[in-house]
Amino acid sequence: MSGVADTWLQSQKHFSNSVGHFYNSVMAANRAMFPALSDSDDADADADDRQPAVAPELTYSKAEWTFEHTDEGDGVVSVGDRIRFSKRLTEEEIQVFADASGDTNRLHLDADFAEETRFGRQIVHGTLVSGVISAALARLPGLTIYLSQDLQFLGPVDIGEKVTAICEVVEDLGDGRYRLTTVVEDEDGETVIDGEAIVLIDEVPEDALDD
């Protein structure tokens, strides 16, 4: 492990134990933000980039987002199911996330300032990176509701980098609840976030199925 990554890991260990409480409140915003992350002047172009949703529980998709689902249960969530979701995290999205969350840490927004930090450059907000986990889980069959999320941040992500969330169902807890491993990888396949989630899978409203 590199010196920067090792330092990052050590500095984040204390945070991983308490991040779940903050994460649960932010993930609802993340789900709304990922489709909407664009400047208002680009709203029309952003809308033109939208494609029909891949499932009734989703509003829409985009061509540059990639999604894979290994389905072990024939349309029903089952142990062994795996979801992969990838997207690129742009500078515009980082600015919108800062506005939406209030996290205006100069490490993410000020190139000159960030150059003098241990990272030597701007990096993406960790919670924004972890948002791709929410995007992946939203693509499980049914309506996904977060119950808990534990995270460990293992390394930084550069602005403009494509990241991939990989979520695997590892335990059926009963009553529609499932435990999943949740990992985010950078473009080099290195794990930058590791964690575990518990979700509740609800039924999609019938009206949505008719749309």
N, C-alpha and C positions, 0 to 999 in steps of 0.2 A: 504494500500500500504506500502511495506517495506521501510526502510530508504534509502537503496541503490536505489530502484526503484524511490522513490520520488526525490532524489537528481539527478538522471539521467534525470527524466522528466523536472525538473527545468532548468538543464543545457542545454537541447536540445530545449527548446521552441523558443529561438531566431534563431536557425538554421532552424527550420521547414519552416519559411517564405521564405527563400532564397534557399532552397535545390532543388527546381524544376529546376532552371537554370543548376546547376551542374549535377543533376540527368539525365536530357535529354541527356547530352553529354556522360555520363558514361554508360547508359543502352544499347547502341549499343554494347559497349565493353562487357558488362555483358552477352548479348545473345550469343556472340561468345565464351566467356570464359566458360560458364557452360558446354557445351559439351567438351571443350578442357582442363579443369583444371586438369592437371596431369604433373608429371615430364617427361622430354623427354625420360629418360631411361625406363619409363613405357608406352610409346606410343603404343607399340604393344598390351600389355595387355589391355590398355584402349580401343583400337579399337575393340578388341575381345568382349568387353562388350557391344558394340553398338547393337541396335536392329532397325528394320525398323521403320520409323517415323509413328506416329499415324495420321498424316494429311499431305497433299501435300505441305503445307507452311513450314514444318519442315524438317530438314536434317536427323535427327535420334533421337532415344530415348535410355534410359537405363533401365535395369530391376529394379534397386533400386529406380528409380523415380516413384512416384505414381501420378495419374492424374484422376480427376473426373470432369465431365461436366454435369450440369443440364441444358438441352436445352429446352427453352420455345418456340423457333421459328422454329423448324423443320429444323435445319441446317442453319438458318439465325439468326444473332445476334438480340436479342430482350430483352426488359426490363424484368428482372427476371432471365435471364441467370446467372448461377454461375459456376465459375471455381475454382477448388482446385488443387494445385500442391505442392508436398512435396519432399524434398531431404535433405540428411545429409550434413553438412558443415564440411569438414575435415581439418586437419592441413595443408595437402599438398595444398589444394585449397586456404587456407589463404595466404600461401607463394607465390603462383602463382599470386593471386590477388594483393598482395603487389608489386610484380615485374611489373605487367601489369599497375597498376594505379599509382605507385610511392608513395603510402601511406605506408611508413615503420614505422609508429607509433609503438613504443616499447610495448605499451599496448597490441598489437595483436601478437607480434612476440617474445617477450623476457619474459619468464616465471618468472625469478627472479625479473625483473623490475616490471612486472604486479602485483606480489604478494604484493608489497609495495603501490599499488594504492588503491583507494576507493573500487575497485571491488575485490581485493585480489586474482586475477587470470587473465589469458589471456582471452580475449573475441574476438568474430568475428567482423571484420569491419562492421559498420552499413550499408554501401552501398552494401557490399557483401550480407548481409542478405536481403536487399530490392530487390536484383536481382531476387529472386524467384517470385516477383510480375511480372517482365518482362517475366519470363518463363511461368507463368500462362496465362498472356494476349496473348502470342504468340500462345496459344492453342485455342483461340476463332476462330470460323469459318471465313475464309478469311485471308487476309494479314494484320496483326496489325501494325499500325504506331503510335508511341507515339506523342502526341501533348503537353501534360503537365502532371506533377505529383507533388502533394503535399504530404509531409510525416511528421509524428511526431514520434520520437523514444521514446518508453515508457519503454524499459528495455533492458539489455544486453542479448546476446546469447552466450552460452558456446561452445568452440571448440568441434566438434564431435556431436553436437546436431542436431536432425532433426527438420526442420522448415517447416511450411505449409503456403503458400499464398492462401488467399481466396478473389476472386474478383467477384463482383456482378454488373451487368448492372442495373443502377437505372434511367437512363434518355436517351432517344433518342433525340439528339440535331439536327438531320437532316443532310443531305448531307454526310451520312456515318459516322458521328461523334457520339460518345457515352460517357456518363459519368459513371464511375464505382467507387464503394467503393473498397478500397484495404487494406487488413489487412494481417499481418503476425503473426502467432502464434508459440510458442515454443512447446516442446514435452508435456508440462503440460497443453496445451490449453490456456495459458496466452497470451494476445495480447502484442507483443513487438514492432510492428510498426502499425500505423494507418494512413490512408491517402485517397486520391482520385485522380483518373486519368481521363484524357480525351484522347481518342484514335480515330484514323481514321481507318475504316475497308475498305481496298481496295480489288479489285478482285485479285485472284491468277492467275499469267500468265498461259495461256492455255498449254504451253509446260510442266509446272509442273504437270498439271492435267493428262497429258498423260504418265508420268513416272511410 
